[in-house]
Amino acid sequence: MVGDSMDEIDIHLGRRLRRRRRLLGLTQQELAHACGVRFQQIQKYECAANRMSAARLWQLAEVLEVPVSYFYEGLTRDQREHLERETAVSSNETMASKETQDLIHAYYQLGERPRRRLLDLAKAMNGEIEA
């Protein structure tokens, strides 16, 4: 049941992404370029082959000029509640890990310019890994 519910949500989010992209007259390539990923990644999001992270949804919402809530419109109450529970558990587990805490500590030990460069590098690596 849990897997089915998450798959339904991924499909719903992908459909909402495709709908908004088309409404704006953007190609997958154009949207991908604006997000710093390859167009294949957008294809995977739209067909629910890959799950969108909260950060990616935020970025897509900005590029597509909609609130993040746009992607969730039309979900049933049960689906929304399930998604909220899953997101909270995943977020808490990630933030509680020693590796995450060490990374955050090291990050804030850097000056502003190196922090910005490290963030740009992480974003670039993420784009390469996801594509």
Buried (B, 14 or more C-beta within 10 A) or exposed (E): EEEEBBEBBBEBBBBBBBEBBEEEEBEBEBBBBBBBBBBBBBBBBBEBEBBBEEEBBEBBBEBBEBEEEBBBEEBEEEBEEBBEEBEEEEEEEEEEEEEEEEEEEEEEEEEEEEEEEBEEEEEEEBBEEBB
